[in-house]
Amino acid sequence: MKKTIIGCVIFIGLGFLIGNKFQERQIEEPFYFLREGVYENKNVFEENVKDFDKKIMEYKNNKIYIYTAITKDINLAKKIQEIYKKQKISLKIEEISLPSEELSTNIKQFDLLMKNTKSEEEILKIQEVVIANYEEIMKNQENL
């Protein structure tokens, strides 16, 4: 009886460890993040990004990186870049790997929506949802 209980505990523990390992898997395929800017000064940052309702703020090397869009498709990245250019906002395209398989799948689905719309306004609204989705998934991963 004691050996059976010990065996069950070991198998449950192994299952837990293996499950966590699969959950933490890093996505190595590139995605395109559209960066608005890099800031060292918080006041300058706040003044420049007030026009963006949804944005990703990444802190790296004592600087604030601001991203306003994410896509898997380079052509969509260029299209979004052109939409913002018409608004006199310059965005740089950066290739970045995503930390979540769920996020990767979601972005690919949002890309399909963007490819099937001609409206620039709708594309920007979809990107707001993409950014909100990114923030939610990243927050959930931090809480694990």
C-alpha positions in Angstrom: 0.0 0.0 0.0 2.8 2.4 0.9 4.6 1.7 -2.4 1.5 2.4 -4.3 1.0 5.8 -2.7 4.7 6.7 -3.2 4.4 5.6 -6.8 1.3 7.8 -7.3 3.0 10.8 -5.8 6.0 10.4 -8.0 3.9 10.1 -11.2 1.8 13.1 -10.2 5.0 15.1 -9.5 6.5 14.1 -12.9 3.2 15.0 -14.7 3.3 18.4 -13.0 6.9 19.0 -14.0 6.4 17.9 -17.6 3.2 20.0 -17.9 5.0 23.1 -16.7 7.9 22.5 -19.1 5.5 22.4 -22.1 3.6 25.5 -20.8 6.9 27.5 -20.6 7.9 26.6 -24.2 9.3 29.7 -26.0 8.1 30.4 -29.5 11.1 30.9 -31.7 9.4 32.1 -34.9 9.7 35.8 -35.5 6.8 38.3 -35.2 6.9 42.0 -36.3 6.5 44.6 -33.5 6.0 48.2 -34.6 8.0 50.4 -32.3 7.0 54.0 -31.8 10.1 54.9 -29.9 12.7 54.4 -27.2 12.7 56.7 -24.2 15.1 57.4 -21.4 13.1 60.3 -19.9 9.6 59.4 -18.5 8.3 63.0 -19.1 9.2 62.9 -22.8 7.8 59.4 -23.1 4.4 60.5 -21.6 4.2 63.5 -24.0 5.0 61.5 -27.1 2.7 58.4 -26.6 -0.4 60.2 -25.4 -2.0 59.6 -28.8 -1.9 55.8 -28.4 -4.8 54.3 -26.4 -3.2 50.8 -26.4 0.6 50.3 -26.3 3.1 47.9 -25.0 5.8 49.3 -22.7 9.0 47.2 -22.3 11.7 48.2 -19.9 15.2 47.2 -21.2 18.6 48.7 -20.3 17.1 51.6 -18.3 15.0 52.6 -21.4 11.3 52.4 -22.2 10.4 50.8 -25.5 7.0 51.5 -26.9 5.3 49.2 -29.3 1.9 49.9 -30.9 1.3 46.9 -33.1 2.2 43.2 -33.6 1.8 40.9 -36.6 3.2 37.8 -38.0 3.0 39.1 -41.6 5.6 41.5 -42.8 3.3 42.9 -45.4 0.7 43.7 -42.7 3.5 45.3 -40.6 4.3 47.6 -43.6 0.6 48.3 -44.1 0.2 49.4 -40.5 3.4 51.4 -40.7 1.9 53.3 -43.7 -1.4 53.9 -41.9 0.5 55.6 -39.1 2.8 57.4 -41.5 -0.3 59.1 -43.0 -1.0 60.3 -39.4 2.6 61.7 -39.3 3.7 58.9 -36.8 6.9 57.1 -37.7 7.1 53.5 -36.6 10.1 51.1 -36.9 9.5 47.4 -37.5 11.4 45.0 -35.2 11.5 41.3 -35.4 10.9 39.7 -32.0 10.1 36.1 -30.8 7.0 35.7 -28.8 7.0 34.1 -25.3 3.7 32.3 -25.6 2.2 29.8 -28.0 -1.3 31.0 -27.1 -0.3 34.6 -28.0 1.3 33.4 -31.3 -1.9 31.6 -32.3 -4.0 34.6 -31.4 -1.9 37.0 -33.4 -2.1 34.7 -36.5 -5.9 34.7 -36.1 -6.0 38.5 -35.9 -3.8 38.7 -39.0 -6.4 36.8 -40.9 -9.0 39.4 -39.8 -6.7 42.3 -40.9 -6.0 40.7 -44.3 -9.8 40.6 -44.9 -10.5 44.2 -44.2 -9.8 47.3 -46.3 -10.6 49.8 -43.7 -7.6 51.4 -42.0 -9.7 52.3 -39.0 -10.7 48.6 -38.6 -7.1 47.5 -38.9 -6.1 49.9 -36.1 -9.0 48.7 -33.9 -7.9 45.1 -34.4 -4.4 46.1 -33.4 -5.8 47.6 -30.2 -7.3 44.2 -29.4 -4.0 42.5 -30.3 -2.1 44.8 -27.8 -4.8 44.2 -25.1 -4.5 40.4 -25.7 -0.7 40.6 -25.5 -0.9 42.5 -22.2 -3.4 40.0 -20.7 -1.5 36.9 -21.7 1.8 38.4 -20.4 0.2 39.4 -17.1 -1.1 35.8 -16.7 2.3 34.3 -17.4 3.9 36.6 -14.8 1.3 35.3 -12.2 2.2 31.6 -12.8 
